[in-house]
Amino acid sequence: MANDASNIVAFPDSGGQPKPASTGGKGPITMRSDLVEEASKIIPEPPVLINLVSARVKQLNMGRTPLVPTDHRMGAADIALTEIIEGKIQVDEDSRE
């Protein structure tokens, strides 16, 4: 699948100004919009989806092994979203209440 700018959703860091992606994970988190849409079908509550993706991105950045096949074009957020889509990770039902 081609990776073009219309397929990317950027979330700036808390500092307000987006930083280049080469800042070692401290810049904006970019996610493919098609993956966001698919994952939101599985976890329809945006705050829950955001928290799950954020927690998994943190784990991946700390060295945890991805649970899905990856390629060099996938960022940590894309990996996390793919894991959600494929049912590899999910929200603990007790934490939703």
Backbone as CSV, one residue per row, in Angstrom:
resi,resn,N_x,N_y,N_z,CA_x,CA_y,CA_z,C_x,C_y,C_z
1,MET,0.847,-1.179,0.000,0.000,0.000,0.000,0.889,1.238,0.000
2,ALA,0.569,2.187,-0.820,1.347,3.416,-0.902,1.154,4.240,0.355
3,ASN,2.207,4.905,0.771,2.164,5.717,1.970,2.212,7.182,1.542
4,ASP,1.048,7.807,1.349,1.015,9.198,0.937,0.509,10.075,2.076
5,ALA,0.670,11.369,1.923,0.339,12.313,2.985,-1.146,12.321,3.324
6,SER,-2.021,11.945,2.405,-3.450,11.950,2.695,-3.852,10.796,3.600
7,ASN,-2.939,9.889,3.859,-3.219,8.707,4.658,-2.584,8.795,6.045
8,ILE,-2.128,9.981,6.439,-1.412,10.158,7.699,-2.169,11.143,8.582
9,VAL,-2.291,10.790,9.866,-2.887,11.680,10.853,-1.786,12.000,11.859
10,ALA,-1.441,13.267,12.032,-0.373,13.664,12.954,-0.968,14.210,14.240
11,PHE,-0.414,13.793,15.356,-0.803,14.294,16.662,0.410,14.992,17.248
12,PRO,0.396,16.344,17.336,1.569,17.056,17.855,1.826,16.726,19.316
13,ASP,3.083,16.850,19.706,3.435,16.589,21.101,2.868,17.677,21.999
14,SER,3.004,17.508,23.291,2.400,18.445,24.237,3.044,19.823,24.228
15,GLY,4.196,19.978,23.580,4.858,21.262,23.515,4.222,22.231,22.548
16,GLY,3.293,21.767,21.739,2.593,22.648,20.827,3.163,22.663,19.426
17,GLN,4.477,22.705,19.288,5.093,22.734,17.975,5.492,21.324,17.567
18,PRO,4.980,20.841,16.406,5.386,19.525,15.936,6.889,19.484,15.680
19,LYS,7.510,18.363,16.018,8.930,18.162,15.791,9.090,17.115,14.700
20,PRO,10.214,17.080,14.021,10.416,16.063,12.998,10.329,14.666,13.604
21,ALA,9.896,13.715,12.788,9.736,12.337,13.260,11.065,11.718,13.640
22,SER,12.161,12.289,13.219,13.472,11.730,13.519,13.972,12.113,14.910
23,THR,13.125,12.623,15.776,13.548,13.060,17.097,13.541,11.928,18.114
24,GLY,13.540,10.688,17.652,13.617,9.568,18.576,12.338,9.339,19.356
25,GLY,11.197,9.551,18.729,9.939,9.297,19.409,9.414,10.473,20.209
26,LYS,10.101,11.613,20.164,9.655,12.756,20.958,8.931,13.797,20.118
27,GLY,8.734,13.506,18.838,8.005,14.405,17.958,6.551,13.986,17.883
28,PRO,5.856,14.433,16.858,4.448,14.065,16.725,4.309,12.579,16.426
29,ILE,3.218,12.016,16.893,2.914,10.626,16.588,2.095,10.634,15.313
30,THR,2.547,9.912,14.293,1.791,9.847,13.058,1.173,8.467,12.927
31,MET,-0.059,8.448,12.437,-0.790,7.198,12.268,-1.479,7.205,10.919
32,ARG,-1.519,6.058,10.289,-2.259,5.940,9.035,-3.748,6.021,9.337
33,SER,-4.434,6.895,8.613,-5.853,7.118,8.877,-6.703,5.872,8.641
34,ASP,-6.318,5.021,7.679,-7.093,3.808,7.445,-6.999,2.860,8.633
35,LEU,-5.845,2.813,9.287,-5.692,1.978,10.480,-6.491,2.547,11.648
36,VAL,-6.515,3.872,11.769,-7.300,4.511,12.832,-8.780,4.174,12.651
37,GLU,-9.261,4.258,11.421,-10.668,3.942,11.145,-10.999,2.490,11.470
38,GLU,-10.136,1.559,11.070,-10.371,0.140,11.350,-10.339,-0.137,12.847
39,ALA,-9.373,0.437,13.556,-9.270,0.223,15.004,-10.454,0.840,15.732
40,SER,-10.985,1.950,15.214,-12.127,2.590,15.878,-13.413,1.784,15.715
41,LYS,-13.441,0.857,14.777,-14.574,-0.068,14.673,-14.526,-1.095,15.806
42,ILE,-13.329,-1.393,16.272,-13.143,-2.373,17.346,-13.270,-1.700,18.707
43,ILE,-12.673,-0.520,18.842,-12.753,0.264,20.081,-13.367,1.609,19.706
44,PRO,-14.702,1.733,19.780,-15.370,2.935,19.273,-15.224,4.180,20.148
45,GLU,-14.804,4.032,21.393,-14.643,5.198,22.269,-13.265,5.815,22.027
46,PRO,-13.199,7.031,21.420,-11.906,7.635,21.095,-10.936,7.747,22.273
47,PRO,-11.368,8.173,23.476,-10.390,8.268,24.570,-9.779,6.907,24.940
48,VAL,-10.584,5.860,24.877,-10.085,4.518,25.200,-9.079,4.074,24.140
49,LEU,-9.404,4.307,22.868,-8.498,3.941,21.786,-7.181,4.708,21.897
50,ILE,-7.267,5.991,22.158,-6.063,6.821,22.291,-5.195,6.323,23.446
51,ASN,-5.813,6.024,24.578,-5.038,5.553,25.728,-4.378,4.209,25.459
52,LEU,-5.096,3.304,24.787,-4.521,1.998,24.482,-3.356,2.121,23.507
53,VAL,-3.537,2.913,22.455,-2.460,3.115,21.488,-1.262,3.779,22.168
54,SER,-1.516,4.786,22.989,-0.417,5.485,23.677,0.364,4.547,24.587
55,ALA,-0.347,3.728,25.333,0.327,2.786,26.238,1.155,1.774,25.452
56,ARG,0.614,1.286,24.337,1.341,0.299,23.546,2.535,0.930,22.840
57,VAL,2.386,2.156,22.356,3.514,2.863,21.734,4.648,3.010,22.750
58,LYS,4.313,3.364,23.973,5.334,3.489,25.016,6.060,2.162,25.217
59,GLN,5.298,1.053,25.269,5.911,-0.265,25.421,6.829,-0.583,24.246
60,LEU,6.355,-0.326,23.040,7.162,-0.614,21.851,8.440,0.218,21.832
61,ASN,8.316,1.492,22.213,9.499,2.364,22.245,10.494,1.952,23.319
62,MET,10.011,1.245,24.327,10.903,0.761,25.385,11.510,-0.598,25.035
63,GLY,11.179,-1.131,23.858,11.826,-2.347,23.396,10.962,-3.597,23.345
64,ARG,9.681,-3.489,23.674,8.811,-4.663,23.588,8.703,-5.115,22.140
65,THR,8.533,-6.403,21.949,8.454,-6.984,20.616,7.045,-6.809,20.035
66,PRO,6.939,-6.357,18.785,5.624,-6.263,18.149,4.963,-7.638,18.060
67,LEU,3.649,-7.658,18.156,2.886,-8.900,18.098,2.374,-9.204,16.700
68,VAL,2.706,-8.349,15.749,2.301,-8.518,14.356,3.524,-8.341,13.462
69,PRO,3.472,-8.904,12.246,4.581,-8.661,11.311,4.674,-7.172,10.977
70,THR,5.880,-6.666,10.891,6.088,-5.240,10.618,7.016,-5.069,9.426
71,ASP,7.046,-3.863,8.901,8.049,-3.507,7.899,8.654,-2.162,8.291
72,HIS,9.668,-1.758,7.589,10.423,-0.550,7.951,9.609,0.738,7.863
73,ARG,8.484,0.723,7.179,7.674,1.933,7.028,6.705,2.153,8.177
74,MET,6.521,1.148,9.034,5.534,1.247,10.117,6.144,1.921,11.338
75,GLY,5.449,2.924,11.843,5.843,3.530,13.101,5.218,2.745,14.252
76,ALA,5.560,3.106,15.465,5.038,2.407,16.641,3.515,2.510,16.730
77,ALA,2.957,3.652,16.353,1.499,3.811,16.409,0.818,2.905,15.387
78,ASP,1.391,2.785,14.191,0.826,1.885,13.183,0.877,0.433,13.659
79,ILE,1.953,0.078,14.321,2.081,-1.277,14.862,1.008,-1.505,15.923
80,ALA,0.840,-0.546,16.831,-0.164,-0.669,17.887,-1.573,-0.790,17.296
81,LEU,-1.886,0.034,16.309,-3.202,-0.029,15.670,-3.419,-1.371,14.978
82,THR,-2.385,-1.878,14.311,-2.489,-3.176,13.647,-2.705,-4.282,14.671
83,GLU,-2.043,-4.181,15.805,-2.245,-5.171,16.870,-3.691,-5.147,17.370
84,ILE,-4.275,-3.974,17.471,-5.681,-3.851,17.887,-6.587,-4.472,16.831
85,ILE,-6.356,-4.137,15.573,-7.176,-4.638,14.472,-7.128,-6.158,14.406
86,GLU,-5.946,-6.733,14.615,-5.791,-8.179,14.528,-6.151,-8.902,15.823
87,GLY,-6.598,-8.150,16.827,-7.030,-8.773,18.080,-5.903,-9.240,18.975
88,LYS,-4.703,-8.736,18.752,-3.543,-9.128,19.562,-3.514,-8.414,20.907
89,ILE,-4.068,-7.192,20.964,-4.183,-6.474,22.224,-5.600,-5.928,22.322
90,GLN,-6.068,-5.782,23.537,-7.409,-5.253,23.761,-7.474,-4.586,25.125
91,VAL,-8.549,-3.884,25.361,-8.748,-3.181,26.613,-9.299,-4.169,27.647
92,ASP,-8.771,-4.117,28.836,-9.298,-4.909,29.937,-10.688,-4.373,30.245
93,GLU,-11.690,-5.223,30.194,-13.082,-4.789,30.391,-13.287,-4.134,31.755
94,ASP,-12.555,-4.553,32.792,-12.679,-3.957,34.114,-12.242,-2.494,34.112
95,SER,-11.293,-2.138,33.256,-10.782,-0.762,33.223,-11.711,0.181,32.468
96,ARG,-12.685,-0.324,31.733,-13.620,0.521,30.989,-14.695,1.104,31.874
97,GLU,-14.932,0.535,33.029,-16.009,0.986,33.892,-15.640,2.138,34.760
